[in-house]
Amino acid sequence: MITYDIFKKENHLEILKIAKKFDIPDRKGKNSKRVVILLEKFGENKDNNKGNKEDGDREEIKGNEEILNGLMFEKFSIENIRRNPARLIFCNITDSKDLKISNELTKYNEVEVIIANEIMDKVVFKNMNKNFISLAFGFSEILNCWGMQRVKKLAIMKKNFLMAKKYKVNYIVSTFAGNIFEYKPAETLLAFGKILGMSDKESRNAVSKNYENIIKKFNDRNDENLLTDGLRVLRFGDVKREKKKYGYMFEYTQ
């Protein structure tokens, strides 16, 4: 099974070293392949508004790790998102004020993943299904709070998971670790998924298989020959137009 992790870009090398210590070899003595998504907040790097394709390309590093680059938007801006087609786009909904724009941001399929810490309504989930926007559950949100605040956040996540299932929205689970203390292995995330109400199969998919749908959408967006889901250019003429990397639809498998 390929394992997936989402780390905040700062301190990611230290986190990766810790993560390797939890690797369990298979019967042949080989460790499973790990795909890591490095999240950088939009605006922290003066170059992340340039949409440099080289920054978003997959980068193989020593070992079984594969690195993808993601961009976290704390404030929604479709103009800035469209300037970064070569990065996985994450949007964060942290409080009730953000919910007012959640309906707007889910109208655009340029967004890959939403991290919601507030209960979202059915209109938002319908938009997420239509534009194949995934819902992420971050374990570090639970790890870094206590008492009634933790109970409240768990209740919100459980409600959002039920809505995601009802409206067939793709969902994932990760630590979103920003330091070595926030990192947890897949076994912990599987248990976390079950706490949110997932079955054994659903929790396994949330830490592995469901990521493939997100990466497929990302790759298809950056595939110059793919115009829309099911429509591919076999051969270009003398003039090849640059592909518009937004505004088309995808399907995903459960």
C-alpha distance (Angstrom), angle and dihedral (degrees) to the residues before:
residue distance angle dihedral
M1 . . .
I2 3.80 . .
T3 3.79 111.0 .
Y4 3.79 123.2 -146.5
D5 3.80 128.9 -154.6
I6 3.79 132.3 -178.0
F7 3.79 113.8 -152.2
K8 3.76 130.5 177.4
K9 3.78 106.5 -114.0
E10 3.78 95.9 -117.3
N11 3.81 113.0 86.7
H12 3.81 91.8 1.6
L13 3.81 94.1 140.0
E14 3.80 91.1 56.7
I15 3.80 90.8 47.2
L16 3.80 90.9 49.5
K17 3.80 91.3 53.7
I18 3.80 89.9 53.8
A19 3.79 91.3 46.3
K20 3.80 91.7 55.7
K21 3.79 90.5 59.1
F22 3.80 89.2 64.5
D23 3.81 94.0 53.3
I24 3.80 112.5 120.0
P25 3.83 114.0 -157.5
D26 3.80 119.3 -132.1
R27 3.80 124.4 -122.0
K28 3.78 90.2 -77.9
G29 3.80 91.5 52.9
K30 3.81 95.1 -108.3
N31 3.78 123.9 132.5
S32 3.78 118.9 -130.9
K33 3.78 118.5 -104.2
R34 3.80 116.1 -98.4
V35 3.81 125.8 -151.3
V36 3.79 114.5 -161.2
I37 3.80 125.1 -163.8
L38 3.81 111.2 -157.3
L39 3.80 111.4 -152.6
E40 3.77 120.4 -152.6
K41 3.78 121.5 -177.0
F42 3.77 113.8 -117.3
G43 3.78 110.3 -107.8
E44 3.80 97.3 25.0
N45 3.80 91.5 94.8
K46 3.80 115.3 48.3
D47 3.83 89.0 -147.2
N48 3.79 98.0 53.9
N49 3.79 92.0 87.7
K50 3.80 91.7 61.9
G51 3.76 95.0 74.0
N52 3.79 92.2 -137.2
K53 3.78 105.7 -167.8
E54 3.78 92.7 -150.6
D55 3.79 90.0 61.3
G56 3.79 90.9 55.5
D57 3.77 99.2 44.7
R58 3.79 118.7 105.7
E59 3.76 112.5 -91.3
E60 3.78 121.1 -156.4
I61 3.79 114.8 -148.6
K62 3.76 131.1 -174.1
G63 3.80 111.9 -64.4
N64 3.80 129.9 16.0
E65 3.80 95.4 -43.6
E66 3.77 126.4 116.0
I67 3.78 119.4 -166.6
L68 3.80 127.0 -146.2
N69 3.78 124.1 -178.7
G70 3.78 122.2 -128.7
L71 3.79 132.7 -175.7
M72 3.80 121.7 -145.3
F73 3.79 118.0 -149.4
E74 3.80 114.2 -159.9
K75 3.81 88.5 177.6
F76 3.78 118.5 40.3
S77 3.80 116.8 -120.3
I78 3.80 118.5 160.6
E79 3.81 90.1 -167.5
N80 3.81 92.6 58.5
I81 3.80 92.0 41.4
R82 3.80 91.0 55.1
R83 3.79 89.6 53.5
N84 3.82 89.5 62.6
P85 3.82 107.1 52.0
A86 3.81 92.1 145.3
R87 3.80 94.1 65.0
L88 3.76 132.2 70.2
I89 3.79 106.1 -107.0
F90 3.82 120.2 -135.8
C91 3.81 124.6 -179.1
N92 3.79 123.4 -163.8
I93 3.81 124.4 -144.9
T94 3.78 105.5 -167.8
D95 3.82 106.1 161.6
S96 3.79 144.3 11.9
K97 3.81 92.0 -88.0
D98 3.80 90.0 63.0
L99 3.79 90.0 54.1
K100 3.78 88.8 71.3
I101 3.81 89.7 67.0
S102 3.82 96.8 35.7
N103 3.80 90.3 88.2
E104 3.80 89.2 53.9
L105 3.81 98.5 46.4
T106 3.82 93.2 48.6
K107 3.80 89.5 60.4
Y108 3.81 88.9 74.6
N109 3.78 121.5 73.1
E110 3.79 91.3 -158.2
V111 3.81 86.1 86.2
E112 3.80 111.9 87.5
V113 3.80 103.6 -176.0
I114 3.80 138.7 15.4
I115 3.80 122.1 -158.4
A116 3.79 106.6 -157.2
N117 3.79 125.6 -168.5
E118 3.79 92.9 171.3
I119 3.81 129.8 62.4
M120 3.81 110.2 -93.9
D121 3.79 124.7 -151.2
K122 3.80 129.8 -120.0
V123 3.81 94.0 -99.3
V124 3.80 90.0 61.4
F125 3.81 92.2 48.4
K126 3.80 91.5 48.7
N127 3.80 89.3 53.1
M128 3.81 90.8 47.8
N129 3.79 90.5 52.8
K130 3.80 92.2 47.6
N131 3.81 95.0 48.7
F132 3.81 95.8 32.9
I133 3.78 97.4 -119.1
S134 3.79 113.2 164.6
L135 3.79 127.7 -137.0
A136 3.81 118.3 -132.6
F137 3.79 128.7 -156.6
G138 3.81 113.6 -156.8
F139 3.80 117.9 -153.1
S140 3.81 92.4 -160.9
E141 3.82 88.7 65.9
I142 3.81 88.6 63.3
L143 3.80 94.3 37.8
N144 3.81 93.5 56.3
C145 3.80 98.6 52.1
W146 3.80 135.1 62.9
G147 3.77 143.7 -159.0
M148 3.79 119.1 -2.4
Q149 3.79 91.9 -5.4
R150 3.81 89.5 62.3
V151 3.80 91.2 46.3
K152 3.81 90.3 51.2
K153 3.80 93.8 49.4
L154 3.80 92.2 48.1
A155 3.82 90.1 50.8
I156 3.82 90.7 51.4
M157 3.80 91.9 49.3
K158 3.81 92.3 48.1
K159 3.81 91.0 51.5
N160 3.80 92.4 47.8
F161 3.79 91.0 48.7
L162 3.81 91.4 53.8
M163 3.81 89.5 50.3
A164 3.81 90.9 47.7
K165 3.81 90.2 54.1
K166 3.80 92.5 45.8
Y167 3.79 93.8 52.0
K168 3.83 95.0 35.4
V169 3.78 96.6 -116.6
N170 3.80 117.6 166.3
Y171 3.82 112.2 -114.5
I172 3.80 137.0 -169.5
V173 3.79 137.9 -172.0
S174 3.80 126.3 -146.0
T175 3.80 140.8 147.2
F176 3.83 96.9 -116.7
A177 3.79 83.1 -151.2
G178 3.78 118.9 -165.3
N179 3.81 94.7 -180.0
I180 3.79 140.5 16.0
F181 3.80 92.7 -92.7
E182 3.82 92.4 59.6
Y183 3.80 94.4 51.9
K184 3.80 116.5 104.6
P185 3.83 128.1 176.5
A186 3.79 124.8 -114.5
E187 3.81 92.5 -95.4
T188 3.81 90.3 62.4
L189 3.79 91.8 47.4
L190 3.81 90.5 50.5
A191 3.80 89.0 55.4
F192 3.81 89.8 46.4
G193 3.80 90.1 54.3
K194 3.79 90.6 52.8
I195 3.81 90.4 51.5
L196 3.81 87.2 56.4
G197 3.81 89.3 54.7
M198 3.80 101.7 -93.9
S199 3.77 122.4 144.1
D200 3.81 121.0 -127.1
K201 3.81 91.0 -93.4
E202 3.80 94.1 44.5
S203 3.80 93.1 50.9
R204 3.83 91.5 48.7
N205 3.79 90.5 50.1
A206 3.81 90.6 47.4
V207 3.83 91.7 60.6
S208 3.80 97.3 37.5
K209 3.81 128.0 3.7
N210 3.81 98.2 38.9
Y211 3.80 90.6 60.3
E212 3.79 88.6 64.8
N213 3.80 89.5 66.6
I214 3.81 91.0 55.4
I215 3.79 93.8 47.1
K216 3.81 91.1 46.9
K217 3.80 90.4 54.6
F218 3.81 90.2 48.0
N219 3.81 93.3 48.4
D220 3.80 92.6 45.8
R221 3.79 90.7 52.3
N222 3.80 90.1 55.1
D223 3.81 95.0 41.8
E224 3.81 104.9 106.2
N225 3.81 91.8 -158.2
L226 3.81 96.4 52.9
L227 3.81 112.3 83.7
T228 3.80 97.7 174.2
D229 3.79 137.7 -23.5
G230 3.82 106.0 -53.2
L231 3.81 95.3 4.9
R232 3.80 115.7 99.3
V233 3.80 131.6 168.1
L234 3.81 110.2 -122.7
R235 3.79 95.6 -172.7
F236 3.77 134.0 3.1
G237 3.78 123.9 -141.2
D238 3.77 126.0 -129.0
V239 3.80 91.5 -68.4
K240 3.78 116.7 54.9
R241 3.77 114.7 -166.9
E242 3.77 120.6 -148.4
K243 3.76 111.8 -104.6
K244 3.80 118.8 -111.7
K245 3.80 101.5 -128.7
Y246 3.77 98.3 -153.6
G247 3.78 142.9 49.5
Y248 3.81 101.6 55.1
M249 3.78 134.0 105.0
F250 3.81 136.7 -112.7
E251 3.75 138.0 -171.1
Y252 3.77 127.6 -141.6
T253 3.78 136.5 -159.5
Q254 3.79 126.1 -125.9
